[in-house]
Amino acid sequence: MSRTMIIGYGNPLRGDDAVGYHAARLLSDMVKQREVVIRTCHQLTPELAPEISTFEKVIFIDASIAEVAGELTVSQLKHTGVSERTISHHFDPESVLTCSHMLYGRVPEAYLVTITANSFGYMEDLSVPVKRRLPDLTQAVLRIIGNESIM
Amino acid sequence: MNKTISIDPVTRIEGHGKITLHLNDDGAVDNAYFHVTQFRGFEKLIDGRPFREMPAIMARICGICPISHLSAAAKACDQILGVGIPKPAEKLRRLMNLAQIIQSHALNFFYLSSPDFIMGMDAEPETRNLMGVLKKNSQIAHDGIMLRKFGQEIIETFAGKRIHPDWIIAGGVKTPIIKENIDKFLIQIPDVLKAVKRNIEWFKIQLPKFKDEIKTFGSMQSLFMGLVNDNNELDFYDGKLRFVDHTGKTVGEKIHPNEYRTHIDEHVEEWTYLKFPYYKPRGYPDGMYRVGPLARLNVAERCGTELADKEFIEFRGMSRGAVLSSFHYHYARLIEILYAIEKIEILADDPDILQKNVRAEAGVNNDEGIGIVEAPRGTLIDHFKVDENGIIQWGNLIIATGNNNLAMNRSVLQVAKHFVKGDKLTNGMLNRVEAVIRAYDPCLSCSTHAIGKMPLQIELVNTEGLVIDKLNRS
């Protein structure tokens, strides 16, 4: 198994925004291999770059905004090297990968797993449509860790 | 016909702001206003809550400097308990506040401000960000990330999480720490010291390129306020308040935190949610003072650590009196990072820090408590009154950024008068007006205790009140 880092991010006080956070906590109970490190954070920051640069694979888990609440998407991220996103309040997975590439000369194989949010209101729990898809999300992450075909 | 320019939102600061520039009939800037357009009202929402909740609630004011909010509130609660907290707890609180100084200053200098120094004030906004720094000077980006990570990881390791931890409580801290965790940071000290020293040297070389900005970014007479210890050295956690004037002369000293209201009052203007604290003996607005890194280095007679003291001498040598330009907040910020690293090393080597006695227990013994600390952006004051059951009856918060409100407005006016000509805005003008605010590193979410987003709008307004030009950043 390749050394893998899972980063679940979002604000646990803003409903479905925290789907990554909740998924990472579930995965912590399910994944016991030492090669897999699981982290939670409110938002992505440049300080993650030195850490992810030491892994072979990184999986970001986040909420997304789209039409159908609860929709699960898995995409492989390509490091383009041209991300110009400003930081402070917005730092996306591609920017973390770009930092990793430019500062440490390494980019792990990277995936983004998302569930479309239903509500970003003030609540500590997930909405029903999002909660219902959590098992599918964790299975998708487990497949990536196992290096199986995911698409 | 007078006109007004408005910058809305101001970017690369924390919170939400807008600037309006009023032009006279000749097209020159006549007046400038820095409006803070958000409101939260923490002083009201704590009414009726148990005082022991205050540290955790106050920490929610800010995601960048929650440790300072925790510490100031906890100190106020210590007074309500009527206890002196155990020495190990005090040292742990100090260590955490210093870690936060490092990460917060690194965020401002490397992530938010260095794009201006590296790409230039006239560069396209799309390139003036950390990614631009990465491409043009990756060493600086590397050092900034390393320093911020160092501070953040100390906070996470001891307090449990980087943002909004609740480890600092009334009477001390929740849990003692273990040696392995201290050692993990001690071995990083040589690298982080090297990084900050490298950037201090680099920044000193850059200074001649910014002569215009140094002359016009809040280069003005004002008072300066900060905490100092009994030796008049920097003290971020405790000590007495000291005020000096632009000549460096002390105008108020050895002011116990509990006496702050005899020296500081707050003025309200209808066009902004951010209040205007001022030095009471001089009245409003003559009692304008500045806080934060520049003020702290003007108020102290030395830092109190070997390497920072060397830099301090050079820094203060730039002026016969106090260093007046707010552009030098950046320079002071780097010296404070150096100081904080040295001080963390000293604290980490102190055997007290590993003692198990980290919390004093007591009930309500006083009906009032005041806590003052130095937050990254300046002096932070928490003041609570409680009933006999410890329920909050009244609260007053003077947040670091608020202390600088008068000075920020004056600085915007000075920059605008120098750089803004005519009734059209250019990015270079806009960025300099924004950059002077950024020098203060304002956290508008904290200072208005308001919901934080920080885009900025700038508007140009004529004498009839009509907006004749507008730029928005989001």
Interface residues (C-beta under 8 A of the other chain):
Chain A: C41 H42 T45 P46 E47 A49 P50 S83 E84 R85 T86 I87 S88 H89 S95 T98 C99 M102 L103
Chain B: T11 R12 E14 G63 Y111 L112 E126 T127 N129 L130 M131 G132 L134 K135 S138 A141 H142 G144 I145 M146 R148 K149 Q152 R162 I163 K453 M454
